[in-house]
Amino acid sequence: MSLTRRIAAVLIGVVGLGVLQAAHGADAVRGKALFANTNGSPQSCASAACHSGFPAVKRNSISKGTNPSTILSAISGNTGGMRVLAAYVNATDANDIAAYIANPAAGDGAAGIALSATTLTFPSQSLGTTSAAQTVTVSNTGTAVLNLTALTFGGVASAEFARAGTCQVGANVAAGGSCSLQVTFTPAASGARNATLTISHNAAGGTSTLTLVGTGALAPAAASVTPTTLSFTQTVNTMSLAQAVTVRNSGGQPLTLSAIGIAGTNAAEFATGASSTCAVGTVLNANASCNVQLTFQPTAAGARSATLSIGHNAAASPSTVALTGSGTATAQPAVSLSASTLDFGMASLGAKSAAQSITLTNSGQAPLTLATLALGGTAGGDFALAGTCAIGATIAAGGTCTLQLTFAPTVVGTRSGTLTVTSNAANGNPVVALSGSGVQYAISVNPAGLSMQSPVGVTSATTQAVITDSGASPITLSSITISGPFSMQQGSNSCGAGPIDLTPGQSCSVYVAFLPAAAGAATGEVVISSASLTQPTRIALTGQTALDQSPASDTTSPPSSSSAPLTSAAVAPSNMGGAGCTVGPADQLFDPILALMLAASLFEILRRRARVYRRE
């Protein structure tokens, strides 16, 4: 083989090697997404400190990144601190990033969107109650990242629908990926309750609409009868004072009374009074009530009993009240209470509930003397007693006094106690069952403030604050808002804009970025609201504009075309990673264009020498 052919073969192999080194994966769309957010790494290629948001700017020698091996080499060699990407970038990722850097236009794929359902229909739901959640899957059917920019309820009943799930404002759904929307319905009025949920995005059309259809219904009628027992003490052949039984409609639909009667062994000795407001045919709307007045006239001494029965159109009809009496030969005092149970519901630790009252009546014919008013039971110390009833007080026949009770829980959870009234009454010592639930709501944020820097017009790297349920009870964060030139970003375990439910000890994170519009300092805040807290919790935000970094200049000069001997000049270290990232000679790429120019020069030299040989 002639010298010319040998040199040509070597040069073709060298050029071929350069082309092979420049080869990389072809998924530039994925590469664009990785360039902007490198698998959630704390520093991405698009960071202002590194290569900026668009590789065509050629910031910090980004053009060298067309070779995936150089990207991996810079990471493994910690070039300019790039080792932070080691846990986030594999060979496939490097191939895709290199493909995007080589051809940024190829990364501009189009996002697509598809909803698993366009209408959600909720069955009839009782007013004020929340339905089971229905789920819609939002899928990205395109080749570019789908960004959800807004999720907005609209329509007459928009406030009666709520959403949760992984689809949140600012969410980025990868090509082929999906997120979920979970929607619940809590009707505030009866009848048709319709709304829409509009999803704003960067796919074709800009918005997608989910139609929400629900029906509000009044809760069924429900009969609440108090008290469920009445006790009388009365001199034989005399009539007692009347005691009242209250019937309340605790449901939503009308309650109709169909029967009122007394039955049992001594039914004839008990009677309903003429002053009763409940009667057969009475209709009670929601929360309305009436009463049945009862008297006792014993015909003989000793224990007497009967049952009051109230029929109605609600479940568990009829409702019953146990009637007991004691006939005495002489006048005796008797005690009766307007309620035998008090439920205080939920109260926060360290806070006192509103007072609830019970009326104590001397339903006998002789003076009643109160001996003790004792709080007891497992959590009797969590309840307090006040009112006009006092130990040692004497109440005349037919007289009354008031017991006022409050609840101040000392620990979280269900609390129960009793109030026992002892006296000289012939019918015993009544006991009131007391109940309530202690709750403790609190959230903490760490840190309490976030500081960021970024050049004007450039979004900073995200900073993170963790929100924790630091109380002893579950809490719902109703909303999380942000003010100033700051924005909430997505990240691992993001809180989102709310609502979000946290259990004690559970946390979620708020990710914030700074985008200054003008030079100087800026302030803002993240406001975290919850109906369980008296005031919002705030995270202070401060931002400061930073000096911009100019793109690195391209100092590479084309090779000389003279006939002088051609040598490889030493390549000065160049900045690839930004923030002091340098790529030295050992990391230098073999440039195919430079190789072709070198080959052309050598071929010209060989051609001239070949002419000389032929002449000789």
C-alpha positions in Angstrom: 0.0 0.0 0.0 1.4 3.5 -0.9 2.2 6.0 1.7 -0.7 8.2 0.5 -3.2 5.3 1.0 -1.9 4.5 4.5 -2.2 8.0 5.7 -5.7 8.3 4.2 -6.8 5.1 6.0 -5.5 6.4 9.3 -7.3 9.8 8.8 -10.6 8.1 7.8 -10.4 6.0 11.0 -9.7 9.1 13.1 -12.6 11.0 11.6 -14.8 7.9 12.1 -13.8 7.8 15.7 -14.8 11.4 16.2 -18.2 10.7 14.7 -18.7 7.7 17.0 -17.7 9.8 20.0 -20.3 12.4 19.1 -23.1 9.8 18.9 -25.7 9.8 21.7 -29.3 8.8 22.5 -32.0 10.4 20.3 -34.6 11.4 22.9 -34.1 15.1 22.8 -37.6 15.8 24.3 -36.7 13.9 27.4 -33.2 15.5 27.3 -34.9 19.0 27.4 -36.8 18.0 30.5 -33.7 16.7 32.2 -31.8 19.8 31.2 -34.4 21.9 33.0 -34.9 19.6 36.0 -32.3 16.9 36.3 -34.4 14.2 38.0 -35.1 16.6 40.9 -31.4 17.3 41.6 -30.6 20.4 43.7 -28.7 21.9 40.7 -29.8 21.4 37.2 -28.0 22.1 33.9 -30.4 25.1 33.3 -29.3 26.7 36.6 -28.2 30.3 36.2 -25.0 29.3 37.9 -24.2 26.7 35.2 -25.4 26.8 31.5 -28.7 28.8 31.7 -32.0 27.8 30.4 -31.2 27.3 26.7 -28.2 25.5 25.3 -28.1 27.7 22.2 -26.8 30.5 24.4 -23.6 28.4 24.6 -23.0 29.5 28.2 -20.0 28.0 29.9 -18.9 25.8 26.9 -22.2 23.9 26.8 -21.4 22.9 23.2 -19.0 20.3 24.5 -22.0 18.6 26.1 -23.0 17.1 22.8 -20.9 14.1 23.8 -22.5 12.1 26.6 -19.2 10.7 27.8 -17.9 14.2 28.5 -21.0 14.9 30.6 -20.4 11.7 32.6 -16.7 12.5 32.8 -17.3 16.0 34.2 -19.7 14.6 36.8 -17.4 11.7 37.9 -14.4 14.1 38.0 -16.4 16.7 40.0 -15.6 19.3 37.5 -16.7 22.5 39.1 -18.7 20.6 41.7 -20.7 18.7 39.2 -20.5 15.5 41.3 -23.8 16.6 42.9 -25.4 15.2 39.8 -23.9 11.7 40.2 -26.9 10.3 42.0 -29.3 11.8 39.4 -27.7 11.2 35.9 -27.1 7.8 34.4 -25.8 6.9 30.9 -29.3 7.1 29.4 -29.9 10.5 30.9 -26.5 11.7 29.6 -27.4 10.5 26.1 -30.7 12.3 26.1 -29.2 15.6 27.5 -26.5 15.4 24.9 -29.1 14.9 22.2 -30.9 18.1 23.3 -27.7 20.1 23.6 -26.7 19.0 20.0 -30.1 20.0 18.6 -32.2 22.2 21.0 -35.0 22.4 18.4 -35.6 18.7 18.7 -36.5 19.1 22.3 -39.5 21.2 21.5 -42.0 18.3 21.5 -45.7 19.0 22.2 -47.5 18.0 25.4 -50.8 16.3 25.1 -53.6 15.8 27.6 -56.4 13.2 28.1 -58.9 12.8 31.0 -60.1 9.4 32.0 -63.6 11.0 32.4 -65.0 14.4 31.4 -68.0 14.2 33.7 -68.3 13.1 37.3 -71.8 12.4 38.6 -72.3 12.2 42.3 -75.3 10.3 43.7 -77.8 12.1 46.0 -75.9 13.4 49.0 -77.4 14.7 52.3 -76.8 18.4 53.0 -73.7 19.2 54.9 -72.2 15.7 54.4 -69.2 14.9 52.2 -69.4 12.2 49.5 -66.9 9.6 48.7 -64.1 10.8 46.4 -64.3 10.2 42.7 -61.0 10.0 40.7 -60.1 11.2 37.3 -56.7 10.4 35.8 -55.0 13.1 33.8 -52.5 11.6 31.3 -49.8 13.3 29.1 -50.3 11.8 25.6 -47.7 14.0 24.0 -43.9 14.0 23.8 -43.1 17.1 25.9 -43.7 17.8 29.6 -47.3 18.6 30.5 -47.5 21.6 32.9 -50.6 22.2 34.9 -50.8 25.9 35.4 -54.2 26.3 37.1 -57.1 24.1 38.6 -60.2 26.3 38.9 -63.7 25.5 40.1 -66.5 27.4 38.4 -70.3 27.4 38.3 -73.1 28.1 40.7 -72.1 25.3 43.2 -68.4 25.6 42.8 -67.8 26.0 46.5 -69.5 22.6 47.2 -66.8 20.6 45.4 -63.3 20.1 46.6 -60.2 18.4 45.0 -57.2 16.5 46.2 -54.8 14.1 44.5 -51.4 14.3 42.8 -52.5 16.8 40.1 -51.6 20.1 41.7 -51.0 23.6 40.3 -47.5 23.7 38.9 -47.2 20.0 38.5 -45.1 18.7 35.6 -46.3 15.5 34.1 -43.7 13.7 32.0 -44.5 12.4 28.5 -46.5 9.2 28.9 -47.0 9.9 32.6 -50.1 10.8 34.6 -51.5 12.3 37.8 -54.8 11.9 39.5 -57.6 14.3 40.6 -59.9 13.3 43.5 -63.1 15.2 43.8 -65.6 15.3 46.6 -69.1 16.8 46.9 -70.6 18.5 50.0 -74.0 20.0 49.0 -75.1 23.2 50.8 -78.6 23.2 49.3 -81.1 20.6 47.9 -81.6 19.9 44.3 -79.2 19.9 41.3 -75.8 21.2 42.3 -73.5 21.5 39.3 -70.0 23.0 38.7 -67.0 22.6 36.5 -63.3 22.1 37.2 -61.1 23.8 34.5 -57.6 22.5 34.1 -55.2 25.0 32.5 -52.1 23.6 30.8 -49.6 23.9 28.0 -51.1 21.3 25.7 -53.3 22.1 22.7 -56.3 24.2 23.5 -54.8 25.5 26.7 -57.7 24.2 29.0 -59.6 21.0 29.6 -62.9 21.0 31.5 -64.3 18.4 33.9 -68.1 18.7 34.4 -69.3 18.0 38.0 -72.9 17.0 38.6 -74.4 16.5 42.1 -77.7 16.4 43.9 -78.2 17.8 47.4 -80.9 16.1 49.5 -82.3 16.8 52.9 -81.2 14.2 55.4 -83.9 11.8 56.5 -86.1 12.8 59.4 -84.7 11.7 62.8 -86.5 11.8 66.1 -84.5 12.9 69.2 -86.4 12.4 72.5 -85.0 13.8 75.8 -85.0 12.7 78.5 -85.5 9.0 78.0 -86.6 8.5 81.6 -88.9 10.4 84.0 -89.2 9.8 87.7 -92.0 11.1 90.0 -92.6 11.0 93.8 -96.1 11.9 94.8 -98.5 11.5 97.7 -101.2 8.9 97.1 -104.2 10.3 95.3 -102.6 13.7 94.6 -101.4 14.9 91.2 -97.8 15.8 90.6 -96.4 18.8 88.8 -95.9 18.2 85.1 -92.6 17.1 83.7 -91.7 17.6 80.0 -90.4 15.3 77.3 -88.9 17.1 74.3 -89.3 15.7 70.8 -86.9 17.2 68.2 -86.4 16.6 64.5 -82.6 16.2 64.2 -82.8 15.2 60.6 -83.5 17.2 57.4 -86.8 16.0 56.0 -90.1 16.7 58.0 -90.9 14.5 61.0 -94.6 13.6 61.4 -95.9 12.3 64.7 -98.4 9.5 64.2 -99.2 8.3 67.7 -98.7 9.3 71.4 -99.7 6.9 74.1 -98.9 5.5 77.6 -98.8 1.7 78.2 -97.6 -0.6 81.0 -98.5 -1.9 84.4 -99.5 1.5 86.0 -100.4 3.3 82.8 -103.6 4.8 84.2 -101.6 6.7 86.9 -99.6 8.7 84.3 -101.2 11.2 81.9 -100.2 13.6 79.2 -101.0 17.2 80.1 -103.2 19.6 78.2 -100.3 22.0 77.8 -98.4 19.5 75.6 -97.4 21.0 72.2 -96.9 17.6 70.6 -100.0 15.9 69.2 -100.9 13.2 66.7 -100.3 14.7 63.2 -97.8 17.3 64.4 -95.2 18.0 61.7 -91.7 19.1 62.7 -89.3 20.6 60.2 -85.6 20.2 60.6 -84.4 21.3 64.1 -88.0 22.1 65.2 -89.3 20.6 68.4 -92.4 20.1 70.6 -93.0 18.7 74.1 -95.2 16.2 75.9 -96.2 17.2 79.4 -96.6 14.3 81.8 -98.1 14.0 85.3 -98.3 11.3 87.9 -101.2 10.5 90.3 -100.6 7.3 92.3 -103.5 5.3 93.6 -101.4 3.3 96.1 -98.1 3.6 97.9 -95.0 2.0 96.4 -93.2 1.8 93.1 -95.3 2.5 89.9 -94.1 2.2 86.3 -95.3 2.8 82.7 -93.9 3.7 79.2 -94.6 6.7 77.0 -94.6 5.7 73.3 -94.2 8.3 70.5 -94.8 7.0 66.9 -93.4 8.9 63.9 -92.1 8.5 60.3 -88.4 8.4 61.2 -86.3 5.3 61.8 -86.6 3.4 65.1 -90.2 4.3 65.5 -91.7 4.4 68.1 -89.5 6.4 70.5 -90.1 5.5 74.2 -89.6 7.1 77.6 -89.5 5.0 80.7 -91.9 6.4 83.4 -91.3 5.6 87.1 -93.1 6.8 90.1 -93.3 6.3 93.9 -96.5 6.7 95.8 -96.1 7.9 99.4 -98.4 8.1 102.3 -97.1 11.6 103.2 -95.7 14.5 101.2 -92.2 13.8 99.9 -89.6 15.9 98.0 -88.6 14.6 94.5 -85.8 15.6 92.2 -85.9 15.6 88.4 -83.4 16.9 85.8 -84.1 18.3 82.3 -81.3 16.2 80.8 -79.4 13.1 81.8 -76.5 13.5 79.4 -74.3 16.4 78.2 -72.0 16.1 75.2 -69.5 19.1 74.8 -68.0 17.9 71.5 -64.4 18.9 70.7 -62.5 21.5 72.7 -58.8 22.5 72.5 -56.4 21.8 75.3 -56.2 24.7 77.6 -59.5 26.2 76.4 -62.9 26.2 78.1 -66.0 25.2 76.2 -69.3 27.2 76.2 -71.5 26.4 79.2 -74.4 24.0 79.0 -77.3 24.1 81.4 -79.6 21.6 83.1 -82.7 22.6 85.1 -83.2 20.8 88.4 -86.8 20.7 89.6 -88.4 19.7 92.9 -91.2 17.6 91.5 -92.4 16.5 94.9 -94.7 18.1 97.5 -92.2 18.8 100.3 -89.1 21.0 100.3 -86.0 19.5 98.6 -82.6 20.0 100.3 -79.4 19.5 98.1 -76.8 17.6 100.0 -74.0 17.3 97.4 -73.2 18.2 93.8 -70.3 15.9 92.9 -68.2 15.7 89.7 -66.6 12.3 89.3 -65.8 9.7 86.7 -62.6 9.0 84.7 -62.1 12.7 83.7 -64.3 14.5 86.2 -61.6 17.1 86.8 -62.0 18.2 83.1 -65.5 19.5 83.9 -66.5 22.4 86.1 -69.9 23.3 87.8 -71.5 26.6 88.3 -75.1 27.9 88.3 -77.8 28.7 90.9 -78.0 25.2 92.4 -75.9 25.2 95.6 -75.0 22.6 98.2 -77.3 23.0 101.3 -79.9 25.0 99.3 -83.6 24.3 99.9 -86.0 24.2 96.9 -89.7 24.5 97.5 -92.1 22.0 95.9 -92.3 22.9 92.2 -89.2 25.1 92.5 -86.2 25.0 90.2 -82.5 25.9 90.0 -79.9 25.7 87.3 -76.7 23.6 86.9 -74.2 25.1 84.5 -71.3 22.9 83.3 -68.2 23.6 81.2 -65.5 21.4 79.7 -61.7 22.1 79.7 -59.8 19.0 78.5 -56.4 18.3 80.0 -55.4 15.6 77.5 -56.2 14.7 73.9 -58.9 12.2 73.3 -62.3 11.2 74.6 -63.0 12.4 78.1 -65.9 11.4 80.3 -67.3 12.2 83.7 -70.4 12.3 85.9 -72.4 14.8 87.9 -74.2 13.2 90.9 -76.9 15.1 92.7 -77.7 13.9 96.2 -80.6 15.2 98.3 -83.4 14.2 100.6 -85.5 13.3 97.5 -87.6 10.1 97.9 -86.9 9.1 94.3 -83.1 8.7 94.6 -80.0 10.5 93.4 -79.9 11.3 89.6 -76.6 11.1 87.7 -75.7 13.2 84.6 -73.3 11.5 82.1 -70.7 14.1 80.8 -68.6 13.6 77.7 -66.3 15.6 75.5 -63.2 15.2 73.3 -59.9 17.0 73.8 -58.0 18.1 70.7 -54.7 19.9 70.2 -54.0 21.6 66.9 -50.6 23.0 66.0 -48.2 23.3 63.0 -44.6 24.2 62.9 -42.4 25.3 60.0 -38.7 24.8 59.5 -37.0 27.1 58.8 -39.2 30.1 59.7 -37.7 32.1 56.8 -36.2 31.5 53.4 -33.6 33.7 51.6 -32.7 33.5 47.9 -30.5 35.2 45.3 -30.9 35.4 41.5 -30.1 37.8 38.7 -32.9 40.0 37.4 -35.3 38.0 35.2 -33.8 34.6 36.2 -35.6 32.1 38.4 -33.5 31.1 41.3 -32.9 27.5 42.5 -35.7 26.3 44.9 -35.4 26.5 48.6 -37.4 24.3 50.9 -39.4 24.7 54.1 -41.0 21.8 56.0 -44.5 22.1 57.5 -45.2 19.6 60.3 -48.3 18.7 62.3 -46.7 19.4 65.7 -50.0 19.0 67.6 -51.6 15.9 68.9 -54.6 15.9 66.6 -54.9 15.6 62.8 -55.2 19.0 61.0 -56.3 20.1 57.6 -54.3 22.9 55.9 -57.1 24.7 53.9 -54.8 26.8 51.8 -51.1 27.7 51.2 -50.5 31.0 49.4 -47.4 33.0 48.4 -46.8 36.7 47.9 -44.0 38.9 46.4 -41.8 38.0 43.4 -41.7 34.3 44.6 -43.5 31.2 43.3 -44.2 27.7 44.7 -42.5 24.9 42.9 -43.1 21.1 42.8 -40.8 18.7 44.6 -40.8 15.6 46.7 -43.7 15.4 49.1 -44.9 18.9 48.0 -47.7 20.4 50.1 -49.3 22.0 47.0 -51.8 24.9 47.4 -54.0 22.9 49.7 -56.2 21.5 51.1 -53.9 18.9 52.6 -54.5 16.6 55.6 -51.7 15.9 58.1 -51.6 13.5 61.0 -49.6 14.2 64.1 -45.9 14.2 63.2 -46.5 14.1 59.5 -44.9 16.7 57.3 -45.0 18.1 53.8 -42.7 20.6 52.0 -43.1 24.0 50.4 -40.6 24.7 47.6 -40.1 28.4 46.8 -38.2 30.1 43.9 -37.3 33.8 43.5 -37.8 35.6 40.2 -36.7 39.3 40.6 -38.1 41.8 38.1 -35.8 44.6 39.2 -32.5 44.9 41.1 -32.5 45.2 44.8 -34.1 43.4 47.8 -37.6 41.9 47.8 -39.8 40.4 50.5 -42.8 38.2 50.6 -44.3 35.4 52.6 -45.9 32.0 52.5 -49.2 32.0 54.4 -50.5 28.7 55.7 -54.2 28.7 56.8 -56.3 26.2 58.7 -59.8 26.4 60.1 -58.5 24.7 63.2 -56.1 27.5 64.0 -57.0 31.0 65.2 -54.5 32.6 62.9 -52.3 31.6 59.9 -48.7 30.5 60.1 -46.3 32.5 58.0 -42.9 31.8 56.4 -40.9 35.0 55.7 -39.3 35.3 52.3 -36.4 37.5 51.3 -34.8 37.9 48.0 -31.7 39.7 46.7 -30.7 40.2 43.1 -27.3 38.7 42.3 -24.8 39.8 39.6 -25.5 38.0 36.3 -22.8 35.7 34.8 -21.9 36.4 31.2 -21.8 33.4 28.9 -18.3 32.0 28.3 -16.8 33.1 25.0 -15.6 30.7 22.4 -11.9 31.1 22.1 -11.3 28.2 19.7 -9.6 29.3 16.5 -9.7 27.4 13.2 -6.5 25.6 12.2 -4.1 27.2 9.9 -4.4 26.4 6.2 -0.7 27.1 5.4 1.7 24.4 4.4 3.6 24.7 7.6 3.7 21.6 9.7 0.3 21.2 11.6 0.5 20.4 15.3 -2.2 20.0 18.0 -2.1 23.1 20.1 -2.7 22.7 23.8 -6.3 23.5 24.7 -6.7 25.8 27.7 -9.1 24.6 30.4 -12.6 25.7 29.7 -15.7 26.2 31.9 -18.3 23.6 31.3 -20.1 23.2 34.6 -20.3 26.8 35.6 -19.4 28.1 39.1 -15.8 27.3 38.5 -16.4 24.1 36.6 -13.4 23.5 34.4 -12.7 20.9 31.7 -9.0 20.4 31.0 -7.1 18.8 28.2 -7.9 15.3 29.5 -11.6 16.0 29.1 -11.3 17.7 25.7 -13.7 16.4 23.0 -12.5 15.3 19.6 -14.2 17.7 17.3 -15.3 16.1 14.0 -15.1 19.4 12.1 -11.6 20.0 13.4 -10.7 16.5 12.3 -12.1 17.1 8.8 -10.1 20.3 8.5 -7.0 18.6 9.6 -7.6 15.8 7.1 -8.0 18.3 4.3 -4.7 20.0 5.1 -2.8 16.7 5.3 -4.3 15.6 2.0 -3.1 18.8 0.3 0.4 18.2 1.7 0.3 14.6 0.4 -1.0 15.7 -3.0 1.9 18.1 -3.4 4.5 15.6 -2.4 3.0 13.0 -4.7 3.6 15.4 -7.6 7.2 15.7 -6.6 7.7 11.9 -6.5 6.2 11.5 -10.0 8.6 14.2 -11.3 11.5 12.3 -9.7 
